[in-house]
């Protein structure tokens, strides 16, 4: 039962994170005002909370669920999935810092600044697409290497 609960929780969190990332991408566009910047900042905070929960639940799942840590720790696709998630997390720092700077400046960002942040958000979305591919390969036993 624990395996099922952790799997459901992990999947709900990952889909929620994707939704939050998509919401940021929709909000951050040419001509945004300070109210939208503040809204994006709140959504970005949700992004960080969800990402943290995904790490906790994901590793709990890897350690305590049916297949166990030995299965995951010796799987290339698990390692690629974790590494990709870390890269996405590091990339998300750029938009976060931009939202904070824009809010502190008290002036709406320029179209060039917005375009720069959108590029980072699109890059995160592109890498995010790899996560379910790695998960599917891992779940089917691909990428295993000997202990």
Backbone as CSV, one residue per row, in Angstrom:
resi,resn,N_x,N_y,N_z,CA_x,CA_y,CA_z,C_x,C_y,C_z
1,UNK,0.822,-1.198,0.000,0.000,0.000,0.000,0.868,1.265,0.000
2,UNK,1.976,1.238,0.739,2.870,2.401,0.786,3.379,2.735,-0.617
3,UNK,3.718,1.700,-1.383,4.203,1.907,-2.747,3.167,2.667,-3.577
4,UNK,1.910,2.269,-3.467,0.831,2.912,-4.222,0.646,4.363,-3.786
5,UNK,0.620,4.608,-2.498,0.422,5.969,-1.980,1.558,6.884,-2.423
6,UNK,2.789,6.403,-2.311,3.935,7.216,-2.734,3.927,7.456,-4.235
7,UNK,3.561,6.446,-5.022,3.503,6.610,-6.474,2.447,7.646,-6.856
8,UNK,1.269,7.548,-6.260,0.206,8.513,-6.549,0.637,9.918,-6.153
9,UNK,1.176,10.046,-4.960,1.636,11.365,-4.499,2.710,11.942,-5.407
10,UNK,3.653,11.112,-5.795,4.747,11.566,-6.660,4.198,12.048,-8.001
11,UNK,3.293,11.278,-8.576,2.739,11.662,-9.875,1.911,12.946,-9.778
12,UNK,1.106,13.069,-8.753,0.312,14.296,-8.581,1.227,15.504,-8.425
13,UNK,2.286,15.362,-7.651,3.225,16.473,-7.457,3.924,16.850,-8.768
14,UNK,4.343,15.854,-9.545,5.043,16.148,-10.796,4.108,16.841,-11.790
15,UNK,2.877,16.344,-11.896,1.919,16.998,-12.797,1.599,18.407,-12.314
16,UNK,1.522,18.598,-11.018,1.277,19.934,-10.466,2.433,20.871,-10.780
17,UNK,3.645,20.359,-10.648,4.820,21.183,-10.959,4.794,21.618,-12.420
18,UNK,4.441,20.698,-13.305,4.347,21.055,-14.715,3.298,22.152,-14.910
19,UNK,2.164,22.028,-14.243,1.112,23.039,-14.342,1.575,24.396,-13.864
20,UNK,2.318,24.419,-12.782,2.833,25.678,-12.247,3.849,26.288,-13.206
21,UNK,4.723,25.466,-13.753,5.697,25.963,-14.734,4.975,26.525,-15.956
22,UNK,3.949,25.827,-16.414,3.169,26.308,-17.553,2.476,27.634,-17.210
23,UNK,1.958,27.754,-15.990,1.308,29.001,-15.566,2.299,30.167,-15.599
24,UNK,3.528,29.928,-15.172,4.553,30.978,-15.241,4.779,31.394,-16.695
25,UNK,4.892,30.421,-17.556,5.130,30.712,-18.974,3.982,31.524,-19.563
26,UNK,2.757,31.212,-19.176,1.591,31.950,-19.681,1.591,33.388,-19.144
27,UNK,1.952,33.562,-17.876,1.931,34.895,-17.269,3.030,35.818,-17.771
28,UNK,4.201,35.256,-17.981,5.360,36.078,-18.337,5.339,36.314,-19.844
29,UNK,4.844,37.485,-20.216,4.758,37.842,-21.638,4.944,39.346,-21.786
30,UNK,5.129,39.780,-23.004,5.346,41.206,-23.285,4.256,42.048,-22.640
31,UNK,4.674,43.175,-22.090,3.733,44.141,-21.546,3.180,43.803,-20.176
32,UNK,3.829,42.901,-19.431,3.303,42.572,-18.111,3.462,43.756,-17.162
33,UNK,2.566,43.812,-16.194,2.624,44.887,-15.202,3.136,44.332,-13.873
34,UNK,3.267,45.220,-12.894,3.819,44.802,-11.599,2.907,43.824,-10.864
35,UNK,1.590,43.952,-11.049,0.678,43.003,-10.410,0.911,41.595,-10.949
36,UNK,1.174,41.487,-12.231,1.452,40.184,-12.833,2.797,39.654,-12.370
37,UNK,3.759,40.539,-12.201,5.066,40.129,-11.678,4.891,39.557,-10.271
38,UNK,4.082,40.216,-9.444,3.835,39.730,-8.087,3.145,38.360,-8.130
39,UNK,2.181,38.201,-9.025,1.481,36.923,-9.177,2.467,35.835,-9.614
40,UNK,3.334,36.158,-10.558,4.331,35.197,-11.020,5.276,34.810,-9.884
41,UNK,5.595,35.768,-9.038,6.440,35.473,-7.881,5.784,34.489,-6.929
42,UNK,4.482,34.646,-6.701,3.752,33.715,-5.829,3.687,32.322,-6.461
43,UNK,3.461,32.294,-7.758,3.426,31.009,-8.460,4.801,30.357,-8.428
44,UNK,5.833,31.164,-8.568,7.194,30.649,-8.529,7.514,30.057,-7.148
45,UNK,6.964,30.646,-6.104,7.139,30.095,-4.759,6.486,28.709,-4.680
46,UNK,5.303,28.576,-5.264,4.643,27.263,-5.321,5.515,26.264,-6.082
47,UNK,6.164,26.727,-7.130,7.072,25.889,-7.922,8.168,25.323,-7.019
48,UNK,8.765,26.187,-6.213,9.831,25.747,-5.319,9.348,24.754,-4.272
49,UNK,8.183,25.009,-3.701,7.617,24.105,-2.699,7.327,22.743,-3.326
50,UNK,6.693,22.748,-4.487,6.391,21.488,-5.168,7.662,20.718,-5.513
51,UNK,8.672,21.416,-5.987,9.937,20.754,-6.334,10.547,20.091,-5.108
52,UNK,10.521,20.785,-3.984,11.031,20.198,-2.744,10.251,18.969,-2.326
53,UNK,8.929,19.036,-2.436,8.088,17.885,-2.094,8.343,16.706,-3.034
54,UNK,8.580,17.003,-4.300,8.881,15.936,-5.263,10.157,15.209,-4.873
55,UNK,11.154,15.953,-4.462,12.414,15.329,-4.042,12.180,14.425,-2.831
56,UNK,11.457,14.925,-1.843,11.201,14.147,-0.631,10.395,12.886,-0.948
57,UNK,9.274,13.054,-1.647,8.417,11.907,-1.957,9.116,10.958,-2.939
58,UNK,9.820,11.507,-3.917,10.522,10.671,-4.887,11.577,9.796,-4.241
59,UNK,12.369,10.374,-3.353,13.396,9.565,-2.696,12.787,8.618,-1.675
60,UNK,11.698,9.021,-1.019,10.985,8.097,-0.132,10.485,6.907,-0.931
61,UNK,9.994,7.192,-2.116,9.513,6.122,-2.993,10.663,5.202,-3.396
62,UNK,11.794,5.780,-3.739,12.945,4.976,-4.162,13.494,4.122,-3.018
63,UNK,13.418,4.630,-1.805,13.983,3.912,-0.667,12.989,2.919,-0.058
64,UNK,11.748,3.351,0.145,10.796,2.555,0.920,9.774,1.768,0.101
65,UNK,9.673,2.034,-1.179,8.619,1.395,-1.978,9.079,0.037,-2.506
66,UNK,8.273,-0.543,-3.357,8.406,-1.942,-3.768,9.781,-2.322,-4.327
67,UNK,10.327,-1.525,-5.220,11.574,-1.928,-5.877,12.807,-1.674,-5.005
68,UNK,12.756,-0.677,-4.162,13.861,-0.409,-3.246,15.021,0.347,-3.867
69,UNK,15.865,0.861,-2.987,16.975,1.714,-3.391,17.958,1.004,-4.305
70,UNK,18.211,-0.263,-4.086,19.187,-0.988,-4.900,18.794,-0.963,-6.380
71,UNK,17.510,-1.114,-6.655,17.034,-1.068,-8.042,17.306,0.298,-8.664
72,UNK,16.924,1.346,-7.955,17.037,2.702,-8.507,18.482,3.184,-8.564
73,UNK,19.250,2.883,-7.543,20.622,3.402,-7.496,21.518,2.804,-8.575
74,UNK,21.079,1.704,-9.172,21.858,1.072,-10.239,21.135,1.161,-11.575
75,UNK,20.477,2.288,-11.787,19.743,2.469,-13.032,20.134,3.807,-13.655
76,UNK,20.639,3.745,-14.869,21.082,4.937,-15.581,19.940,5.942,-15.754
77,UNK,18.741,5.449,-16.071,17.631,6.367,-16.311,17.164,7.060,-15.030
78,UNK,17.296,6.393,-13.881,17.005,7.053,-12.609,18.005,8.195,-12.397
79,UNK,19.259,7.910,-12.636,20.288,8.926,-12.456,20.098,10.083,-13.431
80,UNK,19.732,9.781,-14.676,19.457,10.846,-15.651,18.241,11.669,-15.243
81,UNK,17.227,10.990,-14.713,16.011,11.680,-14.268,16.338,12.644,-13.120
82,UNK,17.091,12.182,-12.147,17.464,13.034,-11.019,18.351,14.188,-11.498
83,UNK,19.324,13.886,-12.348,20.221,14.933,-12.853,19.447,15.981,-13.654
84,UNK,18.509,15.532,-14.476,17.694,16.470,-15.259,16.848,17.340,-14.346
85,UNK,16.282,16.736,-13.309,15.473,17.485,-12.353,16.329,18.541,-11.644
86,UNK,17.551,18.193,-11.293,18.468,19.151,-10.654,18.792,20.286,-11.612
87,UNK,19.067,19.966,-12.868,19.372,21.004,-13.870,18.178,21.950,-14.022
88,UNK,16.976,21.387,-14.111,15.774,22.219,-14.219,15.663,23.127,-12.998
89,UNK,15.903,22.570,-11.828,15.857,23.366,-10.596,16.868,24.498,-10.604
90,UNK,18.072,24.217,-11.057,19.091,25.269,-11.134,18.707,26.334,-12.155
91,UNK,18.143,25.888,-13.273,17.706,26.847,-14.291,16.594,27.750,-13.764
92,UNK,15.775,27.228,-12.884,14.638,28.001,-12.368,15.075,29.161,-11.479
93,UNK,16.329,29.162,-11.083,16.847,30.267,-10.261,16.813,31.575,-11.050
94,UNK,17.107,31.512,-12.340,17.151,32.729,-13.159,15.805,33.455,-13.170
95,UNK,14.688,32.783,-13.487,13.400,33.480,-13.417,13.065,33.973,-12.001
96,UNK,13.378,33.167,-10.999,13.094,33.569,-9.612,13.791,34.873,-9.271
97,UNK,15.063,34.955,-9.594,15.832,36.177,-9.316,15.261,37.347,-10.117
98,UNK,14.866,37.102,-11.346,14.289,38.171,-12.176,13.006,38.700,-11.538
99,UNK,12.123,37.821,-11.069,10.870,38.275,-10.451,11.156,39.135,-9.223
100,UNK,12.125,38.712,-8.438,12.488,39.477,-7.232,13.027,40.843,-7.630
101,UNK,13.922,40.882,-8.603,14.488,42.167,-9.056,13.410,43.084,-9.618
102,UNK,12.532,42.538,-10.437,11.471,43.342,-11.046,10.561,43.929,-9.967
103,UNK,10.218,43.107,-8.984,9.340,43.580,-7.920,10.020,44.669,-7.092
104,UNK,11.281,44.460,-6.756,12.019,45.445,-5.962,12.225,46.754,-6.712
105,UNK,12.395,46.669,-8.023,12.609,47.873,-8.833,11.350,48.734,-8.874
106,UNK,10.201,48.101,-8.708,8.944,48.849,-8.721,8.539,49.346,-10.095
107,UNK,9.169,48.797,-11.123,8.874,49.189,-12.501,8.675,47.912,-13.311
108,UNK,7.688,47.932,-14.188,7.444,46.757,-15.028,8.690,46.446,-15.854
109,UNK,8.968,45.160,-16.075,10.161,44.791,-16.847,10.013,45.157,-18.321
110,UNK,11.151,45.350,-18.956,11.150,45.637,-20.389,10.813,44.357,-21.162
111,UNK,10.444,44.539,-22.413,10.143,43.376,-23.256,11.377,42.483,-23.412
112,UNK,12.555,43.085,-23.450,13.785,42.303,-23.576,14.019,41.454,-22.323
113,UNK,13.761,42.027,-21.150,13.905,41.266,-19.909,12.914,40.102,-19.867
114,UNK,11.697,40.376,-20.265,10.668,39.333,-20.300,11.072,38.228,-21.270
115,UNK,11.550,38.600,-22.432,11.971,37.610,-23.437,13.088,36.728,-22.891
116,UNK,14.007,37.324,-22.150,15.094,36.551,-21.562,14.585,35.506,-20.575
117,UNK,13.644,35.900,-19.721,13.082,34.962,-18.750,12.268,33.886,-19.463
118,UNK,11.532,34.266,-20.502,10.745,33.273,-21.250,11.645,32.201,-21.873
119,UNK,12.822,32.590,-22.322,13.750,31.602,-22.879,14.119,30.561,-21.818
120,UNK,14.371,31.021,-20.598,14.689,30.093,-19.509,13.502,29.182,-19.200
121,UNK,12.297,29.748,-19.179,11.103,28.953,-18.902,10.874,27.903,-19.990
122,UNK,11.075,28.287,-21.251,10.929,27.329,-22.349,11.979,26.222,-22.248
123,UNK,13.184,26.581,-21.856,14.237,25.568,-21.697,13.874,24.585,-20.582
124,UNK,13.320,25.099,-19.493,12.861,24.225,-18.414,11.775,23.278,-18.926
125,UNK,10.835,23.821,-19.712,9.754,22.995,-20.262,10.328,21.890,-21.163
126,UNK,11.301,22.231,-21.973,11.890,21.249,-22.880,12.552,20.118,-22.093
127,UNK,13.311,20.478,-21.068,13.962,19.448,-20.254,12.935,18.646,-19.452
128,UNK,11.871,19.312,-19.028,10.825,18.642,-18.258,10.244,17.468,-19.053
129,UNK,10.187,17.615,-20.365,9.641,16.562,-21.224,10.466,15.279,-21.145
130,UNK,11.734,15.397,-20.765,12.573,14.205,-20.636,12.221,13.373,-19.407
131,UNK,11.678,13.998,-18.387,11.423,13.293,-17.126,10.497,12.087,-17.282
132,UNK,9.335,12.233,-17.934,8.500,11.034,-18.083,9.122,9.978,-18.998
133,UNK,9.920,10.403,-19.962,10.605,9.431,-20.822,11.603,8.610,-20.008
134,UNK,12.376,9.276,-19.170,13.326,8.568,-18.308,12.584,7.669,-17.320
135,UNK,11.486,8.158,-16.762,10.714,7.370,-15.799,10.142,6.110,-16.448
136,UNK,9.626,6.254,-17.656,9.054,5.099,-18.354,10.132,4.060,-18.658
137,UNK,11.295,4.506,-19.110,12.394,3.578,-19.395,12.849,2.875,-18.120
138,UNK,12.979,3.636,-17.060,13.421,3.098,-15.774,12.429,2.055,-15.252
139,UNK,11.140,2.364,-15.333,10.109,1.465,-14.807,10.076,0.142,-15.564
140,UNK,10.575,0.144,-16.778,10.562,-1.067,-17.589,11.898,-1.817,-17.542
141,UNK,12.789,-1.364,-16.675,14.044,-2.074,-16.473,15.178,-1.679,-17.392
142,UNK,14.966,-0.700,-18.258,16.053,-0.238,-19.109,17.050,0.567,-18.274
143,UNK,18.296,0.502,-18.633,19.312,1.313,-17.974,19.942,0.680,-16.743
144,UNK,19.595,-0.559,-16.448,20.177,-1.213,-15.276,21.635,-1.546,-15.556
145,UNK,22.454,-1.324,-14.543,23.830,-1.767,-14.647,24.184,-2.499,-13.364
146,UNK,25.149,-3.392,-13.425,25.444,-4.247,-12.276,25.905,-3.461,-11.058
147,UNK,25.576,-4.013,-9.922,25.994,-3.416,-8.639,27.440,-3.654,-8.511
